[in-house]
């Protein structure tokens, strides 16, 4: 038997993105949005059935995020959103009068989820309309499905509210009863939190939850699906409960040593996190090593983390294409492995690529101590207290996107495109000067994406045409594919940054993406340790830092928003990772002179958990997400010894913050940090916003900073 734990939902050509943005902009109705969602769901079920998949999932579709969907399912909608015109999107994106809920990364992936807000006053009440409707939709099309729901323990752990377990189990029990009444045979409860380090009390919560749900008389059979690692101590706990099936990630985790008698094991032997073809011999060996009453072949996790299909990638080299498997190809692998397992056949073993030689070890690198650098930079840059800046990107206009597509299609001359880029840089610089920002950026009009742009200019990377993966909501990225040794054949950003600097007497930041983030937001090669790949990229970025400095840039930002993302989920493995990741960053930046100010940026990644590592990066200024995280970030950074810019407004929402709101956030920052170390900036880059939103918001940011400067004298 075969199945998958989930599937991409954005549409092969990002149809969901366009439908969402049309609805948000008022160009279509909620009914039209729902109709597009139904069309995408139907296409998914049809394609999975065509590929021969044995058991189809449902309720994996979402208009924004599966955790937010679960909050709505359980009635955990804070009161302030309940009267909004569209409470669901108000929680996700905010409104003119409401800030959105906090957003952060889904475990160690680049997918973001909306963090539920649960307090003592939250009353859980079941609203099962969505999962039931999808079961009925699929059945009307001739498909019986297995609804997928975020499990109670993971939902509450992500919400910081495990003490509400007893209260939330009632709605989960009601949901299972409703699904049973609908004739549903199986339900999948996703519990990825079980592969993290759990305390004895948390393990007791796992036991209590599944003992109670398993003991229900009216319910479907329960599959508890874990992924992103090994269940460890949670496995015997789950195995002792009445649930019928357990999903195991056998790509990142191990085959259990003890038999799982009386259970079905949904064995994740096809990776849902990379784009490489599965080694059938290795996968079949793992499947045959599982000792259980029944083994179902599956993916290690949902396939929402990979693109739809390689079929449209006609620009990739044939040798590389033959090694790739996106979602459709991985489903076909699952189906074929199930056939081989049932027949007891031995698969043909393909030749893998030759392993490359590893680079030298991460070499130690150090600049002068921070106080020495800070003095040199203060004298050179002459910035005011509470200097204002942005994170890097400015709005990507429709004209820019069209021009980039026309260049790729051969319909626009390269010279005409570059003239447009220069005009956009001139406009961005002028806007910033008019607003009164202190450290400017060139706006990155030449960049489609902060990782893809570098991938297009580095050897060892391949870029897809349609390899889109959802990051959050309507935001999608095309992760590059690292398939060989990484080298920088020529400068990448220098001419555009130098042109921007030539337009103004104020400092302009050179904008680079850090080595960890470039690798984390790409599909990494499968024949070299990730540490070694990061070192290769660090060397390429170091060359770019040298050239930016030589071109007259005195401020260089090397972003590492994915530093937290690659952090292993188990605490015992984290120190080694942080050691080499921090060393790689310093390998990329320590080439800069003392008077060159190095900035870095981290966003939506629970940065408070790795503050010591952030300090170890030794950047002169760190900008960090704070507008949605509030006190949890500020409390963590109290006493931070270098320049720090906790974001004063959330760019992922279209709302414009008032100068008073920004001033309140700055005042809160000044309670934990001295003014001499505080920078004033938004949470993240501005590419997804419009110029009217950006100019209004940044105008209020500058006003708030100036008011506080006057107060401080």
Secondary structure, 3 states (H helix, E strand, C coil): CEECCCCCCCCCCCHHHHHHHHHHCCCCCHHHHHHHHHHHHHHHHHHHHHCCCCEEEECCCCCCCHHHHHHHHCCCCCHHHHCCCCHHHHHHHCCCCCCCCCEEECCCCCCEEECCCCCCCCCCCCCCHHHHHHHHHHHHCCCCEEEEEECHHHHHHHHCCHHHHHHHHHHHHHHHHHHHHCCCCEEEEECHHHHCCCCHHHHHHHHHHHHHHHCCCCCCEEEEECCCCCCCHHHHHHHCCCCCEEEEECCCCCCCCCCEEEEEEEEEEECCCCCECCCHHHHHHHHHHCCEEEEEEEECCCHHHCCCCHHHCCCCCHHHHCCECCHHHHHHHHHHHHHHHHHCCCCCCCCCCCCCCCCCCCCCCCCCCHHHHHHHHHHHHCCCCCCECCCCECCCCHHHHHHHHHHHCCCCCHHHHHHHHHHHHHHHHHHHHHHCCCCECCECCCCCCCCHHHHCCEEEEECCCCCCEEEECCEEECCCEEEEEEEECCCCCHHHHHHHHHCCCCCEEEEEECHHHHHHCCECCCCCCHHHHHHHHHHHHHHHHHHHHHCCCCEEEEECCCCCCCCCCCHHHHHHHHHHHHHHHHHHHCCCCCCCEEEEEECCCCHHHHHHHHHHCCCCEEEECCCCCCHHHHHHHCCCCCEEEECCCCCCCCCCCCHHHHHHHHHHHHCCCCHHHECECCCCCCCCCCHHHHHHHHHHHHHHHHHHHHHHC
